[in-house]
Amino acid sequence: MEEEIIRIIDVDGVEQQVEKVAILEDEEEKNKYLVYAKGETQKSGNKILYIAKLTVGEKGYELDNITDEDEWMNVKKIMSEIVSK
């Protein structure tokens, strides 16, 4: 599978090139989440993944932190459903 590299700008305004792994959608709450990697790996060799909430801003999509515990539990549920398929 070919990597899709996208450009993001972090909360400090720093531009980064990251690998888009997936877009998760919460149909019930109408939220979308970006799963991405920065090329980092754990000691075990597994990729380190990041997840951020996608919101529409003035300049297109923006990434927001997931700070609400209930929302984070919902994201985990979505990921579990994908893995179990």
Residue pairs with C-beta under 8 A, 6 or more apart in sequence:
3 19
4 19
4 20
5 17
5 18
5 19
5 20
6 17
6 18
6 19
6 20
6 36
7 15
7 16
7 17
7 18
8 15
8 16
8 18
8 36
8 63
9 15
9 16
10 16
10 63
11 65
16 38
18 36
18 37
18 38
18 50
19 36
19 37
19 38
19 39
20 34
20 35
20 36
21 35
21 36
21 37
21 47
21 49
22 34
22 35
22 82
23 32
23 33
23 34
23 35
23 54
24 32
24 33
24 35
24 51
24 75
24 78
24 79
24 82
25 31
25 32
25 33
25 78
26 32
26 33
26 74
26 75
26 78
28 74
29 71
29 74
31 53
31 54
31 71
31 74
32 53
32 54
33 51
33 52
33 53
33 54
33 66
33 75
33 78
34 51
34 52
34 54
34 63
35 49
35 50
35 51
36 49
36 50
36 51
36 52
37 47
37 48
37 49
37 50
38 48
38 50
40 47
40 48
41 47
41 48
42 48
51 66
51 75
52 63
52 64
52 65
52 66
53 63
53 64
53 65
53 66
53 71
54 61
54 62
54 63
54 64
55 61
55 62
55 63
55 64
56 62
66 72
66 75
